[in-house]
Amino acid sequence: MNLATIDIVIIICYIIITLILGFYVSKKASKDIKSYFLGGNEIPWYYLGLSNASGMFDISGTMWAVTAMFVYGLKSAWLPWLWPVWNQVFIMVFLAAWLRRSNVMTGAQWITYRFGKDLGARLSHIIVTVFAIISTLGFIAYFFEGIGKFATIFFPWDLSFTIGSLLISSEQSYALLIIAITTIYTLKGGMYSVVGTEVIQFIIMTISCLVIGYIAFTTVSAEQISSSVPQNWDNLFFGTKLDIDWTGYIDSVNTKIEEDGFSLFGFLFMMMIFKGIFASLAGPVPSYDMQRILSTKNEVEASKMSALTIVVLSIPRYLMITGFAVLGLVYLGPELQIAGTGIDFETILPLAIQRFIPVGLKGLLLAGLLAAFMGTFAAFINAAPAYLVNDIYKKYINPKASSKTYVRFSYLSSILIVIIGLLFGFFASSINTLTVWLTSALYGGYAAANVLKWIWWRFNSYGYFGGMLAGLIAASIVPVFFPETPAIYLFPLILLLSFIGCFLGVYLGKPDDMRVLKHFYKTTKPWGFWKPVYDQIKIEDPEFTSNTDFWKDTFNCVIGVIWQMTFVLIPMYLIIREYDYLSIVICIMLVTTFILKKTWYDKLIINTKR
């Protein structure tokens, strides 16, 4: 497709502005590694919240979500629970405060804060750094797959070429070019550049989302949607099975559902709940989400930042997702039925843009989606090098180097991580495959050790190392033995193997230093099984009180998940014109907002005043 001149100009202008901003803030960012990776802890929480939301608005995830909405209808609202998306609620309610109290720079440095500096702690420090790098490489491959598919449909130039006997497709060439541009401005500006550009990107994306929602709402009628989808497509609820039959509409969608492994939707839902609780309690993985929390000024701003992310992300994003899905169903559905098998459903989003968005708006939208990709990608390549620089190079190789040396080494680390991640991307089969592996297998290996680290005093550094090592090995090997089983169903086995590694480490290794445990418990104040540590602190500080908010936090998390879900459902019901359900969801949103204000936000403000 040949873009109009105005569309190309808009996209080029956006890229130039992004690069200029990255170079503009580079002097401030290169002052020291705390400025480079955390923005010197001086960036306001609302900017970090918008930045965090922009980082979650990635192009690969949006393509996947549009495909899910197209195939599964209203039930696709549950599928982000695969991550689980409501880990943000747990972070908002209590984990953001727990994390920020540590005053560290990375998740690996947090290990020293929790476990001390003995051999087990050093091993744990290394294993969490390895996990951070592996997960970043996986996400770079995921982004590479998505941006390539997206760009090829829009940009008219054939950029394919060969290196010896290796053919680099046009799809891969576009991905390499866009990733190179993103890497340049991120390298120069660090966290300042990432946050600054992501705030701009979020504004562009929000405008684009509102435009798409308006086009879909005014172009497609409820009757057209109803005649284009099978029975139960517009039903949020489900039984044991999915109960959506696309025969006679788009027959090949039935094959897609079978390949995804989501036919037994009731069982899938239970697995998502089971996995979600463990993954959410574990806290954010060592990537951009944790980086934003550690970048805030204090624990209160960390909690408010996480709440803002939930509020601003879902409604605009799902206006776009639902809008593109219904446009595709009504106007592309008949063509897809004629096309038969072999359809790549992950290209529905770019096909819908190509077909339905007018000149001028198309350039703005493409700039916005490029912004979404670049923002998320930048967030990862800003977060991951912090582990190599701060947790490997500075800690073990050159602890007395100058600030400029550490910043220069961070440039090199970023480039190295991007190159290796791109090599992974060349061998990725699909966005969905990567999504499921990242969310189910890899995170299954992370959950066990990172839940126990918060709640059990006896969980030592050897237990953490053993659990993380067993989890990483299980995440790599278990899917090989069960190639036909969707990764989400392998989560319990991977989790079990990781727990075995945890308990072997705990009981084969010695308990951690009580001084380290007392410092951690007194500053972080988690709830859980900490009585021996609490008793020791009480001897030294009779006025010290334990955290008794477990049931209150649990209640707020349940209310918060419902609250968050309303932001997803409101745009869905609006676009498909289910006004009765829309009214109910809005009422639920208002009630849950009021409850959270009384039970969570007001308490947060009281803590601020103290």
C-alpha positions in Angstrom: 0.0 0.0 0.0 1.3 3.5 -0.9 0.8 5.9 1.9 -0.2 9.4 1.1 2.5 12.1 1.3 0.9 13.7 4.4 0.9 10.3 6.2 4.5 9.8 5.5 5.4 13.3 6.6 3.5 12.8 9.9 5.4 9.6 10.6 8.8 11.1 9.7 8.1 14.2 11.9 7.3 11.9 14.8 10.5 9.9 14.4 12.6 13.1 14.1 11.0 14.7 17.3 11.7 11.4 19.2 15.3 11.4 18.2 15.7 15.1 19.0 14.2 14.6 22.5 16.6 11.7 23.2 19.6 13.7 22.3 18.3 16.8 24.2 18.0 15.0 27.5 21.2 13.0 27.1 23.4 15.4 29.1 21.1 15.2 32.1 20.7 11.4 31.8 24.5 10.7 31.5 25.3 12.4 34.8 25.4 9.1 36.6 23.8 5.6 36.4 21.0 6.6 38.9 20.1 9.4 36.5 20.4 7.2 33.5 18.3 4.3 34.8 16.0 5.9 37.3 15.8 9.5 36.3 17.4 10.5 39.6 14.1 9.6 41.4 12.9 13.1 40.5 10.4 12.4 37.7 6.7 13.1 38.9 4.6 10.0 39.5 1.9 11.1 36.9 4.5 11.2 34.1 5.8 7.8 35.2 2.2 6.5 35.2 1.6 7.7 31.7 4.9 6.3 30.7 4.1 2.9 32.2 0.7 2.9 30.4 2.4 3.7 27.1 4.9 0.9 27.7 2.1 -1.5 28.1 0.5 -0.2 24.8 2.8 -2.2 22.6 2.0 -3.0 19.0 2.5 -6.8 19.2 0.1 -6.9 22.2 -2.4 -4.7 20.4 -2.3 -7.0 17.3 -2.8 -10.0 19.6 -5.7 -8.3 21.4 -7.4 -7.4 18.2 -7.1 -10.9 17.0 -8.4 -12.2 20.3 -11.4 -9.9 20.1 -12.1 -10.9 16.5 -12.0 -14.6 17.3 -13.4 -14.8 20.9 -15.6 -11.8 21.1 -16.5 -10.5 24.6 -14.7 -13.5 26.2 -11.4 -12.0 25.0 -11.8 -9.6 27.9 -10.6 -12.5 30.1 -7.6 -13.4 28.0 -5.3 -10.7 29.3 -5.6 -12.5 32.6 -3.0 -14.8 31.0 -0.3 -12.3 32.0 -2.2 -11.6 34.4 -3.1 -8.0 33.7 -4.4 -7.6 37.2 -1.0 -7.9 38.7 -1.2 -4.1 38.4 -3.9 -4.2 41.1 -1.7 -6.1 43.5 1.1 -3.6 42.8 -1.2 -0.6 43.3 -2.6 -2.0 46.6 0.6 -3.0 48.4 3.5 -4.3 46.3 4.6 -0.9 44.9 5.0 0.4 48.5 6.9 -2.7 49.5 9.3 -2.5 46.6 9.9 1.3 46.7 10.9 1.1 50.4 14.0 -0.8 49.4 15.6 2.3 47.7 17.5 0.1 45.2 18.1 0.5 41.5 17.2 -2.9 40.1 15.5 -6.1 41.0 18.8 -7.9 41.3 20.1 -5.3 43.7 17.0 -5.9 45.8 18.3 -9.4 46.4 21.1 -8.0 48.5 18.6 -6.0 50.4 16.5 -9.1 51.1 19.1 -11.9 51.5 22.4 -10.2 52.4 25.8 -10.8 50.8 26.7 -14.5 51.5 27.3 -17.1 48.8 23.6 -17.9 48.4 22.8 -14.2 48.0 25.4 -13.8 45.3 24.1 -16.8 43.5 20.5 -15.4 43.8 21.8 -12.0 42.6 23.2 -13.7 39.5 20.2 -15.9 38.7 17.7 -13.0 38.9 20.0 -11.0 36.5 20.0 -14.0 34.2 16.2 -14.1 34.4 15.9 -10.4 33.6 18.1 -10.7 30.6 16.3 -13.9 29.3 12.9 -12.3 29.7 14.1 -9.1 27.9 15.5 -11.2 25.0 12.2 -13.0 24.8 10.3 -9.7 24.7 12.6 -8.2 22.0 11.9 -11.3 19.9 8.1 -10.7 20.5 8.4 -7.1 19.5 10.5 -8.0 16.4 7.8 -10.4 15.2 5.0 -7.9 15.7 6.5 -4.7 14.2 7.7 -6.6 11.1 4.2 -7.9 10.3 2.7 -4.5 11.0 5.2 -2.4 8.9 5.2 -4.6 5.8 1.5 -3.9 5.1 1.9 -0.2 5.1 5.2 0.8 3.8 5.6 0.3 0.0 9.3 -0.3 -0.3 10.7 -3.8 -0.7 13.7 -3.9 1.7 14.4 -7.6 1.4 18.1 -8.5 0.8 20.4 -11.4 1.1 23.6 -11.9 3.2 25.4 -14.9 1.6 22.7 -17.6 1.5 20.6 -15.9 4.2 17.5 -14.1 3.0 16.4 -11.1 5.1 12.7 -10.5 4.3 11.2 -7.1 3.9 9.3 -7.7 7.1 12.5 -8.3 9.0 14.2 -5.3 7.4 11.5 -2.9 8.5 11.7 -4.4 12.0 15.5 -3.9 12.1 15.2 -0.3 10.9 12.6 0.7 13.5 14.4 -1.1 16.3 17.6 0.7 15.4 16.0 4.1 15.6 14.4 3.3 19.0 17.7 2.0 20.3 19.5 5.2 19.4 17.2 7.6 21.3 17.0 5.2 24.3 20.8 4.9 24.5 21.2 8.7 24.5 18.5 9.7 26.9 18.1 6.8 29.3 15.1 7.0 31.7 14.5 10.7 31.0 14.2 9.9 27.2 12.0 6.9 27.8 9.6 8.7 30.0 9.5 11.9 27.9 8.9 10.2 24.6 6.4 7.8 26.2 4.3 10.6 27.5 4.2 12.1 24.0 3.5 8.6 22.6 0.6 8.1 25.0 -1.0 11.4 24.0 -0.7 10.4 20.3 -2.1 6.9 21.0 -5.0 8.2 23.0 -6.1 10.5 20.2 -5.7 7.7 17.7 -7.8 5.3 19.9 -10.6 7.9 20.2 -10.6 8.3 16.4 -10.8 4.6 15.7 -13.6 4.2 18.3 -15.5 7.0 16.6 -15.0 5.5 13.1 -16.2 2.1 14.2 -19.1 3.5 16.2 -20.4 5.6 13.3 -19.6 3.1 10.5 -20.8 -0.2 11.9 -24.3 -0.9 13.2 -25.4 -3.4 15.9 -27.3 -5.4 13.2 -24.1 -5.7 11.0 -22.1 -6.9 14.0 -24.8 -9.4 14.9 -25.0 -10.8 11.4 -21.2 -11.2 11.1 -20.6 -13.2 14.3 -21.8 -16.6 15.6 -23.9 -17.2 18.6 -22.3 -16.4 22.0 -19.6 -14.1 20.5 -21.2 -11.2 22.3 -21.6 -13.1 25.6 -19.0 -12.3 28.3 -19.7 -15.4 30.3 -19.0 -19.1 29.5 -19.4 -22.6 30.6 -16.9 -25.5 30.5 -16.4 -25.0 26.7 -16.0 -21.9 24.6 -19.2 -22.6 22.7 -18.5 -20.4 19.7 -18.8 -22.1 16.3 -17.6 -20.1 13.3 -18.9 -22.5 10.7 -20.6 -20.6 7.9 -19.1 -17.3 9.0 -15.3 -17.7 8.8 -14.7 -21.5 9.0 -10.9 -21.1 9.4 -11.4 -19.4 12.8 -12.4 -22.8 14.3 -9.0 -24.0 13.4 -7.4 -21.0 15.0 -9.3 -21.7 18.3 -8.1 -25.3 18.2 -4.5 -24.2 17.6 -4.7 -21.7 20.5 -5.9 -24.5 22.8 -8.6 -22.3 24.3 -11.6 -24.5 23.5 -12.0 -25.6 27.1 -12.5 -22.1 28.2 -13.8 -22.9 31.7 -10.6 -24.9 32.5 -8.5 -22.2 30.9 -10.2 -19.6 33.1 -9.4 -21.6 36.3 -5.8 -21.9 35.1 -5.6 -18.2 34.6 -6.9 -17.5 38.1 -4.5 -20.1 39.6 -1.5 -18.8 37.7 -2.6 -15.1 38.2 -2.6 -15.2 42.0 0.9 -16.6 42.2 2.3 -14.4 39.4 0.7 -11.3 41.0 1.9 -12.0 44.5 5.4 -12.6 43.1 5.5 -8.9 42.1 6.6 -7.3 38.9 9.3 -9.1 36.9 12.6 -7.3 36.7 11.8 -5.1 33.7 10.3 -1.7 32.8 7.3 -2.0 35.3 9.7 -2.5 38.2 11.9 0.2 36.9 9.0 2.7 37.0 8.3 1.8 40.6 11.9 2.2 41.6 12.1 5.5 39.8 9.3 7.2 41.9 10.1 9.6 44.7 8.6 7.5 47.5 6.3 4.6 48.3 3.1 6.7 48.1 3.9 8.0 44.6 4.8 4.5 43.6 1.3 3.3 44.5 -0.4 6.3 42.9 1.6 5.8 39.7 0.5 2.1 39.5 -3.2 3.2 40.0 -2.9 5.8 37.3 -1.6 3.2 34.9 -4.8 1.2 35.3 -7.1 4.2 34.9 -5.6 5.6 31.7 -4.6 2.5 29.8 -7.7 0.3 29.3 -10.5 2.5 28.0 -8.6 4.1 25.1 -6.8 0.9 24.2 -10.0 -1.2 24.1 -11.8 1.5 22.1 -9.2 0.8 19.4 -9.1 -2.9 19.9 -12.9 -3.3 19.7 -13.2 -0.8 16.9 -10.7 -2.6 14.7 -12.2 -6.0 15.6 -15.8 -5.1 14.6 -14.6 -3.3 11.4 -12.7 -6.4 10.5 -15.6 -8.7 11.2 -18.1 -6.7 9.2 -16.0 -5.7 6.2 -13.2 -8.3 6.0 -15.1 -11.3 7.3 -16.6 -12.3 3.9 -13.2 -12.0 2.2 -11.6 -14.2 4.9 -14.3 -16.8 4.5 -13.6 -16.9 0.7 -9.9 -17.1 1.3 -10.3 -20.4 3.2 -7.3 -21.7 5.2 -3.8 -20.4 5.8 -5.0 -17.0 7.1 -2.6 -15.1 9.4 -5.1 -13.6 11.8 -2.4 -11.5 13.5 -2.5 -9.2 10.4 -6.1 -8.2 11.0 -5.1 -5.0 12.7 -2.9 -3.6 9.9 -5.3 -4.8 7.3 -8.1 -2.9 9.1 -6.0 0.2 9.2 -5.2 -0.1 5.5 -8.8 -0.5 4.6 -10.8 1.8 6.9 -8.7 4.8 8.1 -8.7 8.0 6.0 -5.7 9.9 4.7 -4.1 12.1 7.4 -5.6 10.1 10.2 -3.7 7.1 8.9 -0.4 8.8 9.4 -1.3 9.9 12.9 -2.5 6.4 13.8 0.6 4.8 12.3 2.8 7.3 14.2 0.8 6.4 17.3 1.3 2.6 16.8 4.9 3.1 16.0 5.1 5.2 19.2 3.5 2.3 21.1 6.1 -0.1 19.8 9.0 2.3 20.3 7.9 3.2 23.8 7.6 -0.4 25.0 10.8 -1.5 23.3 12.7 1.5 24.7 11.4 0.7 28.2 12.8 -2.9 28.0 16.2 -1.8 26.6 16.5 0.8 29.3 15.7 -1.6 32.1 17.7 -4.7 31.1 21.2 -3.0 30.8 20.8 -1.8 34.4 21.2 -5.4 35.4 24.4 -5.9 33.4 25.9 -2.6 34.4 24.8 -2.3 38.1 24.6 -5.9 39.0 27.4 -7.5 37.1 29.9 -5.0 35.8 29.9 -2.6 38.8 29.4 -5.3 41.5 31.9 -7.9 40.3 34.1 -6.5 37.6 34.9 -2.8 38.0 33.4 -1.4 41.2 35.5 1.7 41.2 34.9 3.0 37.7 33.7 6.5 37.0 30.1 7.4 36.3 30.9 8.1 32.6 32.4 4.6 32.3 29.2 3.0 33.7 27.1 5.0 31.3 29.3 4.1 28.3 29.1 0.4 29.4 25.3 0.7 29.5 25.4 1.8 25.8 27.4 -1.3 24.9 25.1 -3.5 27.0 22.0 -2.2 25.3 23.4 -2.8 21.9 24.4 -6.3 22.8 21.0 -7.2 24.3 19.2 -5.8 21.2 21.4 -7.8 18.8 20.9 -11.1 20.7 17.1 -10.5 21.1 16.9 -9.9 17.3 18.6 -13.2 16.6 15.8 -14.8 18.8 13.2 -12.9 16.8 14.4 -14.4 13.5 13.3 -17.8 14.7 10.0 -16.9 16.3 7.0 -18.6 14.7 4.2 -16.2 15.8 3.2 -13.5 18.3 0.8 -15.8 20.0 3.5 -18.5 20.5 5.8 -16.0 22.1 3.0 -14.5 24.2 2.0 -17.8 25.7 5.6 -18.9 26.4 6.5 -15.6 28.1 3.3 -15.4 30.2 3.0 -19.1 31.1 6.2 -21.0 30.9 8.8 -18.3 31.8 6.8 -16.6 34.4 5.9 -20.0 35.9 9.5 -20.4 36.7 9.6 -17.0 38.4 6.5 -17.1 40.6 7.3 -19.6 43.3 10.6 -18.1 44.6 9.2 -14.6 44.3 6.1 -15.3 46.3 8.0 -16.9 49.2 10.6 -14.1 49.4 7.8 -11.7 50.6 5.9 -13.9 53.0 8.2 -16.4 54.8 11.1 -15.5 57.0 12.8 -18.9 56.7 13.0 -18.6 52.9 16.7 -18.1 52.4 19.0 -17.1 49.6 19.7 -20.7 48.6 16.0 -21.3 48.4 15.6 -18.4 46.1 18.5 -19.5 43.9 17.2 -23.1 43.8 13.7 -22.0 43.0 14.7 -19.6 40.2 17.2 -22.1 38.7 14.6 -24.9 38.8 12.0 -22.6 37.3 14.2 -21.4 34.5 15.2 -25.0 33.6 11.6 -26.2 33.8 10.4 -23.3 31.6 12.9 -24.3 29.0 12.5 -28.1 29.1 8.9 -28.9 30.1 7.4 -27.4 26.9 9.8 -29.6 24.8 8.3 -32.8 26.4 4.7 -31.6 25.9 4.9 -29.9 22.5 1.1 -30.2 21.8 0.1 -28.8 25.2 -0.5 -25.1 25.5 2.0 -23.5 27.9 -0.7 -22.2 30.2 -1.6 -25.8 31.1 2.0 -26.5 31.9 2.2 -23.7 34.4 1.3 -25.9 37.5 4.0 -28.4 36.6 6.6 -25.7 36.1 5.5 -24.0 39.4 5.7 -27.4 41.2 9.2 -28.0 40.0 10.2 -24.5 41.0 8.7 -24.9 44.5 10.7 -28.2 44.9 13.8 -26.2 44.0 12.8 -23.6 46.6 12.4 -26.1 49.5 15.5 -28.0 48.6 17.5 -24.8 48.8 15.8 -23.7 52.1 16.5 -27.0 54.0 19.9 -27.8 52.5 21.1 -24.2 53.1 21.6 -22.4 56.3 19.1 -19.6 57.5 19.9 -16.1 56.5 21.6 -13.6 58.8 19.0 -12.4 61.3 20.4 -8.9 61.1 19.6 -8.8 57.3 16.1 -10.2 58.0 15.3 -7.7 60.7 16.4 -4.8 58.4 14.3 -6.1 55.5 11.2 -6.8 57.6 11.4 -3.5 59.6 11.8 -1.3 56.4 9.5 -3.2 54.1 6.9 -4.4 56.6 5.2 -7.2 54.5 2.6 -9.4 56.0 3.1 -13.1 56.1 5.0 -15.6 58.3 7.5 -13.4 60.1 6.9 -14.1 63.8 10.5 -15.0 64.8 11.9 -11.9 63.1 9.1 -9.8 64.6 9.9 -11.1 68.1 13.6 -10.1 67.7 12.7 -6.6 66.5 10.2 -6.2 69.3 13.0 -6.8 71.9 15.0 -3.9 70.4 12.0 -1.7 69.5 9.0 -2.3 71.7 6.9 0.3 69.8 7.3 -1.6 66.4 4.1 -3.0 65.0 3.6 -5.7 62.4 1.6 -5.4 59.2 -2.0 -6.6 59.9 -3.4 -5.6 56.6 -3.5 -9.0 54.9 -7.3 -9.2 54.8 -7.8 -5.6 53.9 -5.3 -5.9 51.1 -7.0 -9.1 49.9 -10.3 -7.3 49.9 -8.9 -4.3 48.0 -7.3 -6.6 45.4 -10.6 -8.4 44.7 -12.4 -5.1 44.4 -9.5 -3.7 42.3 -9.7 -6.6 39.8 -13.4 -6.0 39.3 -12.7 -2.2 39.0 -10.0 -2.8 36.5 -12.2 -5.1 34.4 -14.9 -2.4 34.1 -12.4 -0.2 32.2 -12.0 -3.0 29.7 -15.7 -3.8 29.3 -17.0 -0.2 29.0 -15.5 0.5 25.5 -16.4 -3.1 24.4 -20.1 -2.7 25.3 -20.1 0.8 23.9 -18.8 -0.2 20.4 -21.1 -3.2 20.0 -24.0 -1.1 21.4 -25.0 -3.3 24.3 -26.3 -0.3 26.3 -28.0 -2.3 29.1 -24.8 -4.1 30.0 -22.8 -0.9 29.5 -25.0 0.8 32.1 -24.5 -2.1 34.6 -20.7 -2.0 34.1 -20.6 1.8 34.6 -22.5 1.4 37.9 -20.1 -1.3 39.0 -17.2 1.0 38.1 -18.6 3.8 40.2 -19.3 1.6 43.2 -15.8 -0.1 43.1 -14.2 3.3 42.7 -16.0 4.6 45.8 -15.0 1.5 47.8 -11.3 1.8 46.8 -11.3 5.4 47.7 -12.5 4.6 51.2 -10.5 1.4 51.8 -7.3 2.1 49.9 -6.8 5.7 48.6 -7.8 7.5 51.8 -5.4 5.4 53.8 -2.6 6.2 51.3 -3.2 9.9 51.7 -3.1 9.6 55.5 0.3 7.9 55.1 1.4 10.8 52.9 0.6 13.3 55.6 2.5 11.3 58.2 
